Amino acid sequence: MCLVALAIDHSRRFPLVVAANRDEFFSRPAARLTWWTPEAGGPAVLSGRDLESGGTWMGLTAEGRLAMVTNVRDPSRNDKAAPSRGRIVPEWLGARERSDRFWMRSALCGYNGFNLLAFDFRLGECFWGSNVSGQTVRLDRGLHGLSNAGLNTPWPKVEALKRRLREAMAETDSVDALSLRLFEALADRSEAPDELLPGTGVPLDWERRLSAAFIRIPDRGYGTRCSTLIITERVSRHLVTHVFERSFSPTGVALLRRSMLKNWPPRYTTDETKVFTPSAQEVVSESEVPVDASQPAKRMRVRSLLKPEPAKKRRRAPAL
C-alpha cells in the first residue's frame, strides 16, 4: 500500500471511509480480495494477498481489527535481506496483545522502513506507528493521509486525495456514488510540479512519476496494482461496511470485487477487560440530525467508532 486517505468519525452517514492504492511490480504474484487464513493461524482475513512472501498490504477481520502498511521510501537504508513488511498486517490482525507491545515487537524485527495504521474497534482505538520515526500516535477523529513518509506528511498526492475524500463525503448520499468518486480520485495520473516533489533519494524522473495517485511505469513493469475502498455506512442504528477492490493488469484491464459486512465494525466496550456484548454500556456523542424537512430537527444519539480519551488522563501513545 503506497497511498491511503481515511476519514474516521468525520461523517455521520459514513463513519469510516478508507481509499487506498497499492503500488508494486507486476511480476510479483498476488491474489485478489477474498477471505483467507494465515499460515500461522488466527482469524480469517479479508484482503488481497501477496503470494511471494505471504501477508498483505491491507486487511481486516470479523473480530474488529483493521490494518494497512506502507513502505517508507529511503533507498539508502533499504536492506534486501529484510523480512517482507506484508507480514506485519496479518500479525496485527491475529495478535491478542495490546498495541504498545505489538509496536515494540514489530520495531525490533528488522523490517525496512514502514508505516502501520492499526485499528482495534473492540477497544475504539486506532494508532499510526513507524519504525523510522520511532513513535506511535493515537489517531483522533477526522481525515488523515499517508504515503511513503510520515503520517499526514503533505505530499501533493496525499493532500489531493484527502481533499477529494472530504468533498466526496460531503456531496454524495449513497455508497455507490461515493465509491465512484473515490475510484476516480485514486485513478488520477496527474504528476506534481518539480518544485513540490519530495526528496526521498530516488532519481528526479522516478520522483516525478511516483508523485501521481495512480502510477504506471511500463518500462520498469511497475505501477498501481489495485485500488481498495472501505466504506462504512450507518443504516438506522446499524453499521454496514462495503469493501471494494479494483485490481489492474499491466495492460490496464480492471477487475472489481466487492464484499459486504453487516454490523461491522463491532462496537467498543467501555470495560476493556470484557468482550463487547450488545448489553454493555455505550459511550455516545450527540449531533443535530434533520429527520424530515417539514419537521424540526431532533436530537439523536450518534455513536462514534473511536472511544474518547478521558479529559483529565489523556494517555500518551506508547513509544517504540
N, C-alpha and C positions, 0 to 999 in steps of 0.2 A: 504494500500500500504506500503510495507516494504523495497523495493529496487527499485531505479529509477536511470537511467542514461539518460541524454538528451544532444543533440547537437543542438545549436541554431546558425544559420548562419555560421556553420563550413564548410559546403559543398555547392558548387553552385548547384549541381544536387539535393541534399536533404537538403533544408534549415532548416527543423525541423524534428528531429527524437527523439522519446521517447521510451525507453524499460523499462518495469516495471513488478515486481511481487507483488502480494497481498498474504500475509500470514495470515491465520485465522483458527479458529477452524471449522471443517467441520460440526459441529452441528448447526452453525449459518446460518440461511437461507439467500440465496441471489439469485437475478435474474441476468440473463446473459445480455450481451451487447444489448442495444436497445434504442430507443428514448422514453422518458417518461417525464411527467410534475410533478414537485414537488408539494406537498400538499399546500405549501404556495403560489403557483402560480409562474408566471415568465416564462421565455423562456424554451422551451423543452430542455432536456439534453440528450446527447448521452453518455451512460455509462452503466456499471453494477450497481446493486443497492442492498444495504443492506435491507433485508426485516424484520429485527428485530427492528432496531431503525430508519429506514429511512436513506436517504442520500446515499453517495457513497464515494469511496476512490479516484476516478479519473473520470473527465468528462469534456465535452466541450459543447458549444452552437454554433448555426449557426451564432450568432451575433459577435462572435470573442473572447470569453473568454474560458480559459482552466485552470484547477486546479487539483492538486493532493496533498494528505495529507499522512504523515507517523506519526506513534507514536514515541515518544522519550522514549526509554526503561530505566525506573528507578522505580523498584518495591517499593522503599521506599517512593516515592511521589505519588503513584497511589491511587486515590480516587474512590472507586467503585460506589459512588453516582453521579459522574461527568457525564455531558451530553455526548452523543456519538460524537466523533470527526468527524464522517462521515457527520455531518450536515454542517460542515464548507464549504465543496466544493460546494453544491448547493446554499448556502447562497452567496458565492462569485460569482457564475455564474449568479445569479439573481439580484445581487446588482447593484444599479445605482450610488453608491458613489465611490469616488476615493480610491485608495489603502491605503492611510495614515489613513483615518477614519475607513476603514474596519479593519485594523490591530488593532487599538486601541479597537474597539468594541469586536473583537474576543478574544483578550488577557484578557478581563475583564469578560468573560462569564463562567469562572470556569472549562474549559476543562483541562483534564490531558495533560501532555506534548505533543506538536505536532510540526511538521514542515509543512509549507504550501508553495507550489510553485504555484504562481498565475500569469497568463498571461492575459493581455488585449491587443490583437493585434490591436484593433482600435486606441490605443494610442502608439503602438510599445513598450510596456513595459512588463517586467517580474520581479517579486520580489520573494525572499525567505524570509519567516518570521517564527519566533519561539517564543512561549510564555515562553520557558525555558531560552533562551539566552537574551530575551528582546530586540531583534533588528531585523531589516529587512535589506536586501541587494538587490540592483538593479543588476540583472544578466547582464553580458556582453556576447558578442558572444563567442562561444567556447563550451567545454564539461564540464558538471557538473554531480556530483553524490550525491546521498542521500540515507541513510538508516534510522536507528533509533538513529542517533546522529545528529550533525550539518551538514550544507551544506559542501560537499567535505571533510568531515572527512575521513581520509584514511584507513577505514576498508578494509580488504583484498577483500571482495566480491564487494565492491564499486569500488576499483581500478581495479579489474579484469574486471568488466562489462564495465567500461569506456574504458579500453584498447581494449576490443573486439569490442565495438561500433566504436571506431576510425578505427580499422583495417577493419571492415566490410564495412564501408562507403568508405574507400579508395580502396577496392578490388572488389566491386560489382558495376554493372551498371544497375540494374533493381530493382524494388520494391520487386518482388518475391524472387530474390536472396538475397537481404538484409534482408527480413523478415525471411528467413530460417536461416541465420547466427545468427540473433538476438535471435530467438527462441532457437537455440542451446545454446547460451550463457546463457539465462535465465533458461535453464534446467540443468545447471551444478550443480552436487551434491557434488563437492569437498569441504571438510571441511578444514578450515585453521589450520595450526600448532598451538599448545597451546601457544607458545611464541608470536604469533601475534594476539591472541584473545583480544578483548577489555574487560574491566571490567565494566559491567553495572549493577551489583547487582544480577544477576541470577546465579544459580549453574554452575560450570565449565562444567558439562555434557551438560546442556542446551546451554551454550555459544558456545560450540563446534558444536552442532547440528544446531544452528541458524546461523552459520558462512557461510553456503553454500548459493549459489544464489537460488537454488531450495531446499525446505525444506520438509522433510517427517518424522514425529514423530508419528508412528501408535499407540504407547501405550498411547499417550495423545490426539489422534484424532485431531492433528494439522499439518498444512503444507501449501504449496503453493496452493492456491485455483484457481488462474488464472494468466496468463501472458498476458500483453497488449502491443501492439505496436502502435505508431502513426508515420506514415511516410509521410512527405510532399515531393512531387516530383515536380520539375519545368519542365513543358512541354511547350516549346517555351516561351512565356511570361505569361503563366498562371500557377496557382498552383493547384495541385490535391492532396488531403490528403486521405490516406488509414488508417483505424483503424481496427486492428486485436485484437481479444480476444480468447485465448486458455484457456478454463476452464477445471478443473480437478476434478474428483470424488475421494473419499477416496481410491478406488481400483486402481486408476491411469488412468481411462478412460479419454481421452481428447476430447473435442468438440471445433470446431473452428467456430467463427463468424467473418464476415468482412463487413465493411461499407466503402463507398467512398463518399467524399465530394468534389465537384468542386468549384474552386475559394475560397478555404479556406486554410489558414487563410485570413481574409479580409485585405486589405491594410490599413495602418495607414494614418491619415491625419496630416499635419503639423500645422493645426489650430485646437486646442483641443476643441474649442467651437462649432465645426461643426461635423456632422456625415460624414464619408468619402464618397465621390462620385468619380466616375471614372475621372471626370474632375479636381479634386483637385490637387494641387501641390504635387509632389512626391519628396522625398529625395532618391537619388540613390548612390550606390558605383560602382566603375568600377573595372573590373578584366580582365585578358587576357584569352580569351576563344577560343581554336582552333576549327574552324568550319569544315575544310577539310584538311586532311593530305597533300594534294597536293597544298594547298593554304596557304599563310602566315596567321598567326592568326590576327584577327581584334578585335578591342575593342568593347565590347557590354556592355550596362548598365545592371547591375545586382542589383536588388532591395533587400535590407535586410529586415528581419522581425522586428528587433528591431530598434527603432529610435535612432540615435546617440545623445548623450547629447552634449550641447554646450560646446565648448572648454574652454571658459572663465567662464562659470557659471555651473560647474558640480554640479548638485543637489544631496545633500545627501539623502539617503533613510530615510523615516520617522521613528522615534523611536516609539516603542510600549509604 
